[in-house]
Amino acid sequence: MEIESEDEIPKDANFWYWTRVQKERFANHAEYEKLKNSFVLSNKLLQKKGNKDLALLHPLPRIGEILPEVDADPRALYFRNQIRNGLFIRMALVPLVLGRL
């Protein structure tokens, strides 16, 4: 579901896939500047709209669409998943780079 305002965020969502307003999608730079900070995730918003079972995801890297205060929330899974997936990639690449595959 794509939303256009904070009011449209459902309280019963299983996950939020939070991402930035993408500059490269705008033909008009002024329009991007007007909208770029429209959706910034904060602890206040998580308290207001997030439920206890919510999984918060983000593709990383981020620019400012998620405040650093949110990182400590146990529902914020973006670093944990990135680290785990990165581990598996490195496990596969090291033997390949060393010529052992």
Distance bins in CASP14 RR format, pairs under 12 A and 6 or more apart:
PFRMAT RR
TARGET T0000
AUTHOR 0000-0000-0000
RMODE 2
METHOD distances of the structure
MODEL  1
1 8 0 0 0 0 1 0 0 0 0 0 0
1 9 0 0 0 0 1 0 0 0 0 0 0
1 10 1 0 0 1 0 0 0 0 0 0 0
1 12 0 0 0 0 0 1 0 0 0 0 0
1 13 0 0 0 0 1 0 0 0 0 0 0
1 14 0 0 0 0 0 1 0 0 0 0 0
1 15 0 0 0 0 0 1 0 0 0 0 0
1 16 0 0 0 0 0 1 0 0 0 0 0
1 17 0 0 0 0 1 0 0 0 0 0 0
2 8 0 0 0 0 1 0 0 0 0 0 0
2 9 0 0 0 0 0 1 0 0 0 0 0
2 17 0 0 0 0 0 1 0 0 0 0 0
2 19 0 0 0 0 0 1 0 0 0 0 0
2 21 0 0 0 0 0 1 0 0 0 0 0
2 39 0 0 0 0 0 1 0 0 0 0 0
3 9 1 0 0 1 0 0 0 0 0 0 0
3 10 0 0 0 0 1 0 0 0 0 0 0
3 13 0 0 0 0 0 1 0 0 0 0 0
3 16 0 0 0 0 1 0 0 0 0 0 0
3 17 0 0 0 0 0 1 0 0 0 0 0
3 18 0 0 0 0 0 1 0 0 0 0 0
3 38 0 0 0 0 0 1 0 0 0 0 0
3 39 0 0 0 0 1 0 0 0 0 0 0
3 49 0 0 0 0 0 1 0 0 0 0 0
4 21 0 0 0 0 0 1 0 0 0 0 0
4 35 0 0 0 0 0 1 0 0 0 0 0
4 38 0 0 0 0 1 0 0 0 0 0 0
4 39 0 0 0 0 1 0 0 0 0 0 0
5 35 0 0 0 0 0 1 0 0 0 0 0
5 38 0 0 0 0 1 0 0 0 0 0 0
5 39 0 0 0 0 1 0 0 0 0 0 0
5 45 0 0 0 0 0 1 0 0 0 0 0
5 49 0 0 0 0 0 1 0 0 0 0 0
6 16 0 0 0 0 0 1 0 0 0 0 0
6 38 0 0 0 0 1 0 0 0 0 0 0
6 39 1 0 0 1 0 0 0 0 0 0 0
6 40 0 0 0 0 1 0 0 0 0 0 0
6 41 0 0 0 0 0 1 0 0 0 0 0
6 42 0 0 0 0 0 1 0 0 0 0 0
6 44 0 0 0 0 0 1 0 0 0 0 0
6 45 1 0 0 1 0 0 0 0 0 0 0
6 46 0 0 0 0 0 1 0 0 0 0 0
6 48 0 0 0 0 1 0 0 0 0 0 0
6 49 1 0 0 1 0 0 0 0 0 0 0
6 50 0 0 0 0 0 1 0 0 0 0 0
7 39 0 0 0 0 0 1 0 0 0 0 0
7 45 0 0 0 0 0 1 0 0 0 0 0
7 48 0 0 0 0 0 1 0 0 0 0 0
7 49 0 0 0 0 1 0 0 0 0 0 0
8 39 0 0 0 0 0 1 0 0 0 0 0
8 49 0 0 0 0 1 0 0 0 0 0 0
9 16 1 0 0 1 0 0 0 0 0 0 0
9 18 0 0 0 0 0 1 0 0 0 0 0
9 39 0 0 0 0 1 0 0 0 0 0 0
9 41 0 0 0 0 0 1 0 0 0 0 0
9 45 1 0 0 1 0 0 0 0 0 0 0
9 46 0 0 0 0 0 1 0 0 0 0 0
9 48 0 0 0 0 1 0 0 0 0 0 0
9 49 1 0 1 0 0 0 0 0 0 0 0
9 50 1 0 0 1 0 0 0 0 0 0 0
9 51 0 0 0 0 0 1 0 0 0 0 0
9 54 0 0 0 0 0 1 0 0 0 0 0
10 16 0 0 0 0 1 0 0 0 0 0 0
10 49 1 0 0 1 0 0 0 0 0 0 0
10 50 0 0 0 0 1 0 0 0 0 0 0
10 51 0 0 0 0 1 0 0 0 0 0 0
10 54 0 0 0 0 0 1 0 0 0 0 0
11 45 0 0 0 0 0 1 0 0 0 0 0
11 46 0 0 0 0 0 1 0 0 0 0 0
11 47 0 0 0 0 0 1 0 0 0 0 0
11 48 0 0 0 0 1 0 0 0 0 0 0
11 49 1 0 1 0 0 0 0 0 0 0 0
11 50 1 0 0 1 0 0 0 0 0 0 0
11 51 1 0 1 0 0 0 0 0 0 0 0
11 52 0 0 0 0 0 1 0 0 0 0 0
11 53 0 0 0 0 0 1 0 0 0 0 0
11 54 0 0 0 0 1 0 0 0 0 0 0
12 49 0 0 0 0 0 1 0 0 0 0 0
12 50 0 0 0 0 1 0 0 0 0 0 0
12 51 1 0 0 1 0 0 0 0 0 0 0
12 52 0 0 0 0 0 1 0 0 0 0 0
12 53 0 0 0 0 1 0 0 0 0 0 0
12 54 0 0 0 0 1 0 0 0 0 0 0
13 46 0 0 0 0 0 1 0 0 0 0 0
13 49 0 0 0 0 1 0 0 0 0 0 0
13 50 1 0 0 1 0 0 0 0 0 0 0
13 51 1 0 0 1 0 0 0 0 0 0 0
13 52 0 0 0 0 0 1 0 0 0 0 0
13 53 0 0 0 0 1 0 0 0 0 0 0
13 54 1 0 0 1 0 0 0 0 0 0 0
13 55 0 0 0 0 1 0 0 0 0 0 0
13 56 0 0 0 0 1 0 0 0 0 0 0
13 57 0 0 0 0 0 1 0 0 0 0 0
13 75 0 0 0 0 0 1 0 0 0 0 0
14 50 0 0 0 0 0 1 0 0 0 0 0
14 51 0 0 0 0 1 0 0 0 0 0 0
14 52 0 0 0 0 0 1 0 0 0 0 0
14 53 1 0 0 1 0 0 0 0 0 0 0
14 54 1 0 0 1 0 0 0 0 0 0 0
14 55 1 0 0 1 0 0 0 0 0 0 0
14 56 0 0 0 0 0 1 0 0 0 0 0
14 57 0 0 0 0 0 1 0 0 0 0 0
14 75 0 0 0 0 0 1 0 0 0 0 0
15 50 0 0 0 0 0 1 0 0 0 0 0
15 51 0 0 0 0 0 1 0 0 0 0 0
15 53 0 0 0 0 1 0 0 0 0 0 0
15 54 1 0 0 1 0 0 0 0 0 0 0
15 55 1 0 1 0 0 0 0 0 0 0 0
15 56 1 0 0 1 0 0 0 0 0 0 0
15 57 1 0 1 0 0 0 0 0 0 0 0
15 58 0 0 0 0 0 1 0 0 0 0 0
15 75 0 0 0 0 1 0 0 0 0 0 0
15 76 0 0 0 0 0 1 0 0 0 0 0
15 77 0 0 0 0 1 0 0 0 0 0 0
15 78 0 0 0 0 0 1 0 0 0 0 0
15 81 0 0 0 0 0 1 0 0 0 0 0
16 39 0 0 0 0 0 1 0 0 0 0 0
16 41 1 0 0 1 0 0 0 0 0 0 0
16 45 0 0 0 0 1 0 0 0 0 0 0
16 46 0 0 0 0 1 0 0 0 0 0 0
16 49 0 0 0 0 1 0 0 0 0 0 0
16 50 1 0 0 1 0 0 0 0 0 0 0
16 51 0 0 0 0 0 1 0 0 0 0 0
16 53 0 0 0 0 0 1 0 0 0 0 0
16 54 1 0 0 1 0 0 0 0 0 0 0
16 55 1 0 0 1 0 0 0 0 0 0 0
16 56 1 0 1 0 0 0 0 0 0 0 0
16 57 1 0 0 1 0 0 0 0 0 0 0
16 58 0 0 0 0 1 0 0 0 0 0 0
16 65 0 0 0 0 0 1 0 0 0 0 0
16 66 0 0 0 0 0 1 0 0 0 0 0
16 70 0 0 0 0 0 1 0 0 0 0 0
16 73 0 0 0 0 0 1 0 0 0 0 0
16 75 0 0 0 0 1 0 0 0 0 0 0
16 76 0 0 0 0 1 0 0 0 0 0 0
16 77 0 0 0 0 0 1 0 0 0 0 0
16 78 0 0 0 0 0 1 0 0 0 0 0
17 39 0 0 0 0 0 1 0 0 0 0 0
17 41 0 0 0 0 0 1 0 0 0 0 0
17 54 0 0 0 0 0 1 0 0 0 0 0
17 55 0 0 0 0 1 0 0 0 0 0 0
17 56 0 0 0 0 1 0 0 0 0 0 0
17 57 1 0 1 0 0 0 0 0 0 0 0
17 58 1 0 0 1 0 0 0 0 0 0 0
17 59 1 0 0 1 0 0 0 0 0 0 0
17 60 0 0 0 0 0 1 0 0 0 0 0
17 65 0 0 0 0 0 1 0 0 0 0 0
17 66 0 0 0 0 0 1 0 0 0 0 0
17 77 0 0 0 0 0 1 0 0 0 0 0
17 78 0 0 0 0 1 0 0 0 0 0 0
17 81 0 0 0 0 0 1 0 0 0 0 0
18 39 1 0 0 1 0 0 0 0 0 0 0
18 40 0 0 0 0 1 0 0 0 0 0 0
18 41 1 0 1 0 0 0 0 0 0 0 0
18 42 0 0 0 0 0 1 0 0 0 0 0
18 45 0 0 0 0 0 1 0 0 0 0 0
18 46 0 0 0 0 0 1 0 0 0 0 0
18 49 0 0 0 0 0 1 0 0 0 0 0
18 50 0 0 0 0 0 1 0 0 0 0 0
18 54 0 0 0 0 0 1 0 0 0 0 0
18 55 0 0 0 0 0 1 0 0 0 0 0
18 56 1 0 0 1 0 0 0 0 0 0 0
18 57 1 0 0 1 0 0 0 0 0 0 0
18 58 1 0 1 0 0 0 0 0 0 0 0
18 59 0 0 0 0 1 0 0 0 0 0 0
18 60 0 0 0 0 0 1 0 0 0 0 0
18 62 0 0 0 0 1 0 0 0 0 0 0
18 63 0 0 0 0 0 1 0 0 0 0 0
18 64 0 0 0 0 0 1 0 0 0 0 0
18 65 1 0 0 1 0 0 0 0 0 0 0
18 66 1 0 0 1 0 0 0 0 0 0 0
18 67 0 0 0 0 0 1 0 0 0 0 0
18 70 0 0 0 0 1 0 0 0 0 0 0
18 73 0 0 0 0 0 1 0 0 0 0 0
18 75 0 0 0 0 0 1 0 0 0 0 0
18 76 0 0 0 0 1 0 0 0 0 0 0
18 77 0 0 0 0 0 1 0 0 0 0 0
18 78 0 0 0 0 1 0 0 0 0 0 0
19 25 0 0 0 0 0 1 0 0 0 0 0
19 39 0 0 0 0 1 0 0 0 0 0 0
19 40 0 0 0 0 0 1 0 0 0 0 0
19 41 0 0 0 0 0 1 0 0 0 0 0
19 56 0 0 0 0 0 1 0 0 0 0 0
19 57 0 0 0 0 1 0 0 0 0 0 0
19 58 1 0 0 1 0 0 0 0 0 0 0
19 59 1 0 1 0 0 0 0 0 0 0 0
19 60 0 0 0 0 1 0 0 0 0 0 0
19 61 0 0 0 0 0 1 0 0 0 0 0
19 62 0 0 0 0 1 0 0 0 0 0 0
19 63 0 0 0 0 1 0 0 0 0 0 0
19 64 0 0 0 0 0 1 0 0 0 0 0
19 65 1 0 0 1 0 0 0 0 0 0 0
19 66 0 0 0 0 1 0 0 0 0 0 0
19 78 0 0 0 0 0 1 0 0 0 0 0
20 32 0 0 0 0 0 1 0 0 0 0 0
20 35 0 0 0 0 0 1 0 0 0 0 0
20 36 1 0 0 1 0 0 0 0 0 0 0
20 37 0 0 0 0 1 0 0 0 0 0 0
20 38 0 0 0 0 0 1 0 0 0 0 0
20 39 0 0 0 0 1 0 0 0 0 0 0
20 40 0 0 0 0 1 0 0 0 0 0 0
20 41 0 0 0 0 0 1 0 0 0 0 0
20 58 0 0 0 0 1 0 0 0 0 0 0
20 59 0 0 0 0 1 0 0 0 0 0 0
20 60 0 0 0 0 0 1 0 0 0 0 0
20 61 0 0 0 0 1 0 0 0 0 0 0
20 62 1 0 0 1 0 0 0 0 0 0 0
20 63 1 0 1 0 0 0 0 0 0 0 0
20 64 1 0 0 1 0 0 0 0 0 0 0
20 65 1 0 1 0 0 0 0 0 0 0 0
20 66 0 0 0 0 1 0 0 0 0 0 0
21 31 0 0 0 0 1 0 0 0 0 0 0
21 32 1 0 0 1 0 0 0 0 0 0 0
21 33 0 0 0 0 1 0 0 0 0 0 0
21 34 0 0 0 0 1 0 0 0 0 0 0
21 35 1 0 1 0 0 0 0 0 0 0 0
21 36 1 0 1 0 0 0 0 0 0 0 0
21 37 1 0 0 1 0 0 0 0 0 0 0
21 38 1 0 0 1 0 0 0 0 0 0 0
21 39 1 0 0 1 0 0 0 0 0 0 0
21 40 0 0 0 0 1 0 0 0 0 0 0
21 62 0 0 0 0 0 1 0 0 0 0 0
21 63 0 0 0 0 1 0 0 0 0 0 0
21 64 0 0 0 0 0 1 0 0 0 0 0
21 65 1 0 0 1 0 0 0 0 0 0 0
22 32 0 0 0 0 1 0 0 0 0 0 0
22 35 0 0 0 0 0 1 0 0 0 0 0
22 36 0 0 0 0 1 0 0 0 0 0 0
22 39 0 0 0 0 0 1 0 0 0 0 0
22 59 0 0 0 0 0 1 0 0 0 0 0
22 63 0 0 0 0 1 0 0 0 0 0 0
22 65 0 0 0 0 0 1 0 0 0 0 0
23 29 0 0 0 0 1 0 0 0 0 0 0
23 30 0 0 0 0 0 1 0 0 0 0 0
23 31 0 0 0 0 0 1 0 0 0 0 0
23 32 1 0 1 0 0 0 0 0 0 0 0
23 33 0 0 0 0 1 0 0 0 0 0 0
23 35 0 0 0 0 1 0 0 0 0 0 0
23 36 1 0 0 1 0 0 0 0 0 0 0
23 63 0 0 0 0 1 0 0 0 0 0 0
23 65 0 0 0 0 0 1 0 0 0 0 0
24 32 0 0 0 0 1 0 0 0 0 0 0
24 36 0 0 0 0 0 1 0 0 0 0 0
25 31 0 0 0 0 0 1 0 0 0 0 0
25 32 0 0 0 0 1 0 0 0 0 0 0
25 35 0 0 0 0 0 1 0 0 0 0 0
25 36 0 0 0 0 0 1 0 0 0 0 0
26 32 1 1 0 0 0 0 0 0 0 0 0
26 33 0 0 0 0 1 0 0 0 0 0 0
26 34 0 0 0 0 1 0 0 0 0 0 0
26 35 0 0 0 0 1 0 0 0 0 0 0
26 36 0 0 0 0 1 0 0 0 0 0 0
28 34 0 0 0 0 1 0 0 0 0 0 0
28 35 0 0 0 0 0 1 0 0 0 0 0
29 35 0 0 0 0 0 1 0 0 0 0 0
29 36 0 0 0 0 0 1 0 0 0 0 0
30 36 0 0 0 0 0 1 0 0 0 0 0
31 38 0 0 0 0 0 1 0 0 0 0 0
32 38 0 0 0 0 0 1 0 0 0 0 0
35 65 0 0 0 0 0 1 0 0 0 0 0
36 63 0 0 0 0 1 0 0 0 0 0 0
36 64 0 0 0 0 1 0 0 0 0 0 0
36 65 0 0 0 0 1 0 0 0 0 0 0
37 63 0 0 0 0 1 0 0 0 0 0 0
37 64 1 0 0 1 0 0 0 0 0 0 0
37 65 0 0 0 0 1 0 0 0 0 0 0
37 66 0 0 0 0 0 1 0 0 0 0 0
37 67 0 0 0 0 0 1 0 0 0 0 0
38 64 0 0 0 0 0 1 0 0 0 0 0
38 65 0 0 0 0 1 0 0 0 0 0 0
39 45 0 0 0 0 1 0 0 0 0 0 0
39 49 0 0 0 0 0 1 0 0 0 0 0
39 58 0 0 0 0 0 1 0 0 0 0 0
39 62 0 0 0 0 0 1 0 0 0 0 0
39 63 0 0 0 0 0 1 0 0 0 0 0
39 64 0 0 0 0 0 1 0 0 0 0 0
39 65 1 0 0 1 0 0 0 0 0 0 0
39 66 0 0 0 0 1 0 0 0 0 0 0
39 67 0 0 0 0 0 1 0 0 0 0 0
40 46 0 0 0 0 0 1 0 0 0 0 0
40 62 0 0 0 0 0 1 0 0 0 0 0
40 63 0 0 0 0 0 1 0 0 0 0 0
40 64 1 0 0 1 0 0 0 0 0 0 0
40 65 1 0 1 0 0 0 0 0 0 0 0
40 66 1 0 0 1 0 0 0 0 0 0 0
40 67 1 0 0 1 0 0 0 0 0 0 0
40 68 0 0 0 0 0 1 0 0 0 0 0
40 69 0 0 0 0 0 1 0 0 0 0 0
40 70 0 0 0 0 1 0 0 0 0 0 0
41 47 0 0 0 0 0 1 0 0 0 0 0
41 48 0 0 0 0 0 1 0 0 0 0 0
41 49 0 0 0 0 1 0 0 0 0 0 0
41 50 0 0 0 0 0 1 0 0 0 0 0
41 54 0 0 0 0 0 1 0 0 0 0 0
41 56 1 0 0 1 0 0 0 0 0 0 0
41 57 0 0 0 0 0 1 0 0 0 0 0
41 58 0 0 0 0 1 0 0 0 0 0 0
41 62 0 0 0 0 1 0 0 0 0 0 0
41 64 0 0 0 0 1 0 0 0 0 0 0
41 65 1 0 0 1 0 0 0 0 0 0 0
41 66 1 0 1 0 0 0 0 0 0 0 0
41 67 1 0 0 1 0 0 0 0 0 0 0
41 68 0 0 0 0 0 1 0 0 0 0 0
41 69 0 0 0 0 1 0 0 0 0 0 0
41 70 1 0 1 0 0 0 0 0 0 0 0
41 71 0 0 0 0 0 1 0 0 0 0 0
41 73 0 0 0 0 1 0 0 0 0 0 0
41 75 0 0 0 0 0 1 0 0 0 0 0
41 76 0 0 0 0 1 0 0 0 0 0 0
41 78 0 0 0 0 0 1 0 0 0 0 0
42 48 0 0 0 0 1 0 0 0 0 0 0
42 49 0 0 0 0 0 1 0 0 0 0 0
42 50 0 0 0 0 0 1 0 0 0 0 0
42 64 0 0 0 0 0 1 0 0 0 0 0
42 65 0 0 0 0 0 1 0 0 0 0 0
42 66 0 0 0 0 1 0 0 0 0 0 0
42 67 1 0 1 0 0 0 0 0 0 0 0
42 68 0 0 0 0 0 1 0 0 0 0 0
42 69 1 0 0 1 0 0 0 0 0 0 0
42 70 1 0 0 1 0 0 0 0 0 0 0
42 71 0 0 0 0 0 1 0 0 0 0 0
42 73 0 0 0 0 0 1 0 0 0 0 0
42 76 0 0 0 0 0 1 0 0 0 0 0
43 49 0 0 0 0 0 1 0 0 0 0 0
43 50 0 0 0 0 0 1 0 0 0 0 0
43 56 0 0 0 0 0 1 0 0 0 0 0
43 66 0 0 0 0 0 1 0 0 0 0 0
43 67 1 0 0 1 0 0 0 0 0 0 0
43 68 0 0 0 0 0 1 0 0 0 0 0
43 69 1 0 1 0 0 0 0 0 0 0 0
43 70 1 0 0 1 0 0 0 0 0 0 0
43 71 0 0 0 0 0 1 0 0 0 0 0
43 72 0 0 0 0 1 0 0 0 0 0 0
43 73 1 0 0 1 0 0 0 0 0 0 0
43 75 0 0 0 0 0 1 0 0 0 0 0
43 76 0 0 0 0 0 1 0 0 0 0 0
44 50 0 0 0 0 0 1 0 0 0 0 0
44 67 0 0 0 0 1 0 0 0 0 0 0
44 69 0 0 0 0 1 0 0 0 0 0 0
44 70 0 0 0 0 0 1 0 0 0 0 0
44 73 0 0 0 0 0 1 0 0 0 0 0
45 54 0 0 0 0 0 1 0 0 0 0 0
45 56 0 0 0 0 0 1 0 0 0 0 0
45 65 0 0 0 0 0 1 0 0 0 0 0
45 66 0 0 0 0 0 1 0 0 0 0 0
45 67 0 0 0 0 1 0 0 0 0 0 0
45 69 0 0 0 0 0 1 0 0 0 0 0
45 70 0 0 0 0 1 0 0 0 0 0 0
45 73 0 0 0 0 0 1 0 0 0 0 0
46 52 0 0 0 0 0 1 0 0 0 0 0
46 54 1 0 0 1 0 0 0 0 0 0 0
46 56 1 0 0 1 0 0 0 0 0 0 0
46 66 0 0 0 0 0 1 0 0 0 0 0
46 67 0 0 0 0 1 0 0 0 0 0 0
46 69 0 0 0 0 1 0 0 0 0 0 0
46 70 1 0 0 1 0 0 0 0 0 0 0
46 71 0 0 0 0 0 1 0 0 0 0 0
46 72 0 0 0 0 0 1 0 0 0 0 0
46 73 1 0 0 1 0 0 0 0 0 0 0
46 74 0 0 0 0 0 1 0 0 0 0 0
46 75 1 0 0 1 0 0 0 0 0 0 0
46 76 0 0 0 0 1 0 0 0 0 0 0
47 54 0 0 0 0 0 1 0 0 0 0 0
47 69 0 0 0 0 0 1 0 0 0 0 0
47 70 0 0 0 0 0 1 0 0 0 0 0
47 73 0 0 0 0 1 0 0 0 0 0 0
47 75 0 0 0 0 0 1 0 0 0 0 0
49 56 0 0 0 0 0 1 0 0 0 0 0
49 75 0 0 0 0 0 1 0 0 0 0 0
50 56 0 0 0 0 1 0 0 0 0 0 0
50 70 0 0 0 0 0 1 0 0 0 0 0
50 73 0 0 0 0 1 0 0 0 0 0 0
50 75 1 0 0 1 0 0 0 0 0 0 0
50 76 0 0 0 0 0 1 0 0 0 0 0
51 75 0 0 0 0 1 0 0 0 0 0 0
52 73 0 0 0 0 0 1 0 0 0 0 0
52 74 0 0 0 0 1 0 0 0 0 0 0
52 75 0 0 0 0 1 0 0 0 0 0 0
53 74 0 0 0 0 0 1 0 0 0 0 0
53 75 0 0 0 0 1 0 0 0 0 0 0
54 70 0 0 0 0 0 1 0 0 0 0 0
54 73 0 0 0 0 1 0 0 0 0 0 0
54 74 0 0 0 0 1 0 0 0 0 0 0
54 75 1 0 1 0 0 0 0 0 0 0 0
54 76 0 0 0 0 1 0 0 0 0 0 0
54 77 0 0 0 0 1 0 0 0 0 0 0
55 73 0 0 0 0 0 1 0 0 0 0 0
55 74 0 0 0 0 0 1 0 0 0 0 0
55 75 1 0 0 1 0 0 0 0 0 0 0
55 76 0 0 0 0 1 0 0 0 0 0 0
55 77 1 0 1 0 0 0 0 0 0 0 0
55 78 0 0 0 0 1 0 0 0 0 0 0
55 80 0 0 0 0 0 1 0 0 0 0 0
55 81 0 0 0 0 1 0 0 0 0 0 0
56 62 0 0 0 0 0 1 0 0 0 0 0
56 65 0 0 0 0 0 1 0 0 0 0 0
56 66 0 0 0 0 1 0 0 0 0 0 0
56 70 1 0 0 1 0 0 0 0 0 0 0
56 71 0 0 0 0 1 0 0 0 0 0 0
56 72 0 0 0 0 0 1 0 0 0 0 0
56 73 1 0 0 1 0 0 0 0 0 0 0
56 74 0 0 0 0 1 0 0 0 0 0 0
56 75 1 0 1 0 0 0 0 0 0 0 0
56 76 1 0 1 0 0 0 0 0 0 0 0
56 77 1 0 0 1 0 0 0 0 0 0 0
56 78 1 0 0 1 0 0 0 0 0 0 0
56 79 0 0 0 0 0 1 0 0 0 0 0
56 80 0 0 0 0 0 1 0 0 0 0 0
56 81 0 0 0 0 0 1 0 0 0 0 0
57 66 0 0 0 0 0 1 0 0 0 0 0
57 75 0 0 0 0 1 0 0 0 0 0 0
57 76 0 0 0 0 1 0 0 0 0 0 0
57 77 1 0 1 0 0 0 0 0 0 0 0
57 78 1 0 1 0 0 0 0 0 0 0 0
57 79 0 0 0 0 0 1 0 0 0 0 0
57 80 0 0 0 0 0 1 0 0 0 0 0
57 81 1 0 0 1 0 0 0 0 0 0 0
57 82 0 0 0 0 0 1 0 0 0 0 0
58 64 0 0 0 0 0 1 0 0 0 0 0
58 65 1 0 0 1 0 0 0 0 0 0 0
58 66 1 0 0 1 0 0 0 0 0 0 0
58 70 0 0 0 0 1 0 0 0 0 0 0
58 71 0 0 0 0 0 1 0 0 0 0 0
58 75 0 0 0 0 0 1 0 0 0 0 0
58 76 0 0 0 0 1 0 0 0 0 0 0
58 77 0 0 0 0 1 0 0 0 0 0 0
58 78 1 0 1 0 0 0 0 0 0 0 0
58 79 0 0 0 0 1 0 0 0 0 0 0
58 80 0 0 0 0 0 1 0 0 0 0 0
58 81 0 0 0 0 1 0 0 0 0 0 0
58 82 0 0 0 0 1 0 0 0 0 0 0
59 65 0 0 0 0 0 1 0 0 0 0 0
59 66 0 0 0 0 0 1 0 0 0 0 0
59 78 1 0 0 1 0 0 0 0 0 0 0
59 81 0 0 0 0 0 1 0 0 0 0 0
59 82 0 0 0 0 1 0 0 0 0 0 0
59 85 0 0 0 0 0 1 0 0 0 0 0
60 66 0 0 0 0 1 0 0 0 0 0 0
60 71 0 0 0 0 0 1 0 0 0 0 0
60 76 0 0 0 0 0 1 0 0 0 0 0
60 77 0 0 0 0 0 1 0 0 0 0 0
60 78 1 0 1 0 0 0 0 0 0 0 0
60 79 1 0 0 1 0 0 0 0 0 0 0
60 80 0 0 0 0 0 1 0 0 0 0 0
60 81 0 0 0 0 1 0 0 0 0 0 0
60 82 1 0 1 0 0 0 0 0 0 0 0
60 83 0 0 0 0 0 1 0 0 0 0 0
60 85 0 0 0 0 0 1 0 0 0 0 0
60 86 0 0 0 0 0 1 0 0 0 0 0
61 78 0 0 0 0 0 1 0 0 0 0 0
61 79 0 0 0 0 0 1 0 0 0 0 0
61 82 0 0 0 0 1 0 0 0 0 0 0
62 68 0 0 0 0 1 0 0 0 0 0 0
62 70 0 0 0 0 0 1 0 0 0 0 0
62 71 0 0 0 0 0 1 0 0 0 0 0
62 76 0 0 0 0 0 1 0 0 0 0 0
62 78 0 0 0 0 1 0 0 0 0 0 0
62 79 0 0 0 0 0 1 0 0 0 0 0
62 82 0 0 0 0 0 1 0 0 0 0 0
64 70 0 0 0 0 0 1 0 0 0 0 0
65 78 0 0 0 0 0 1 0 0 0 0 0
66 72 0 0 0 0 0 1 0 0 0 0 0
66 73 0 0 0 0 0 1 0 0 0 0 0
66 75 0 0 0 0 0 1 0 0 0 0 0
66 76 1 0 0 1 0 0 0 0 0 0 0
66 77 0 0 0 0 0 1 0 0 0 0 0
66 78 0 0 0 0 1 0 0 0 0 0 0
66 79 0 0 0 0 0 1 0 0 0 0 0
67 73 0 0 0 0 0 1 0 0 0 0 0
67 76 0 0 0 0 0 1 0 0 0 0 0
68 76 0 0 0 0 0 1 0 0 0 0 0
68 79 0 0 0 0 0 1 0 0 0 0 0
69 76 0 0 0 0 0 1 0 0 0 0 0
70 76 1 0 1 0 0 0 0 0 0 0 0
70 77 0 0 0 0 0 1 0 0 0 0 0
70 78 0 0 0 0 1 0 0 0 0 0 0
70 79 0 0 0 0 0 1 0 0 0 0 0
71 77 0 0 0 0 0 1 0 0 0 0 0
71 78 0 0 0 0 1 0 0 0 0 0 0
71 79 1 0 0 1 0 0 0 0 0 0 0
71 80 0 0 0 0 0 1 0 0 0 0 0
72 79 0 0 0 0 0 1 0 0 0 0 0
73 79 0 0 0 0 0 1 0 0 0 0 0
73 80 0 0 0 0 0 1 0 0 0 0 0
74 80 0 0 0 0 1 0 0 0 0 0 0
76 82 0 0 0 0 0 1 0 0 0 0 0
77 83 0 0 0 0 0 1 0 0 0 0 0
77 84 0 0 0 0 1 0 0 0 0 0 0
77 85 0 0 0 0 0 1 0 0 0 0 0
78 84 0 0 0 0 0 1 0 0 0 0 0
78 85 0 0 0 0 0 1 0 0 0 0 0
79 85 0 0 0 0 0 1 0 0 0 0 0
79 86 0 0 0 0 0 1 0 0 0 0 0
80 86 0 0 0 0 0 1 0 0 0 0 0
80 87 0 0 0 0 0 1 0 0 0 0 0
81 87 0 0 0 0 0 1 0 0 0 0 0
81 88 0 0 0 0 0 1 0 0 0 0 0
82 88 0 0 0 0 0 1 0 0 0 0 0
82 89 0 0 0 0 0 1 0 0 0 0 0
83 89 0 0 0 0 0 1 0 0 0 0 0
83 90 0 0 0 0 0 1 0 0 0 0 0
84 90 0 0 0 0 0 1 0 0 0 0 0
84 91 0 0 0 0 0 1 0 0 0 0 0
85 91 0 0 0 0 0 1 0 0 0 0 0
85 92 0 0 0 0 0 1 0 0 0 0 0
86 92 0 0 0 0 1 0 0 0 0 0 0
86 93 0 0 0 0 1 0 0 0 0 0 0
86 94 0 0 0 0 0 1 0 0 0 0 0
87 93 0 0 0 0 0 1 0 0 0 0 0
87 94 0 0 0 0 0 1 0 0 0 0 0
88 94 0 0 0 0 0 1 0 0 0 0 0
89 96 0 0 0 0 0 1 0 0 0 0 0
89 97 0 0 0 0 0 1 0 0 0 0 0
90 96 0 0 0 0 0 1 0 0 0 0 0
90 97 0 0 0 0 1 0 0 0 0 0 0
91 97 0 0 0 0 0 1 0 0 0 0 0
91 101 0 0 0 0 0 1 0 0 0 0 0
92 98 0 0 0 0 0 1 0 0 0 0 0
92 100 0 0 0 0 0 1 0 0 0 0 0
92 101 0 0 0 0 1 0 0 0 0 0 0
93 99 0 0 0 0 0 1 0 0 0 0 0
93 100 0 0 0 0 0 1 0 0 0 0 0
93 101 0 0 0 0 1 0 0 0 0 0 0
94 100 0 0 0 0 1 0 0 0 0 0 0
94 101 0 0 0 0 1 0 0 0 0 0 0
95 101 1 0 1 0 0 0 0 0 0 0 0
END
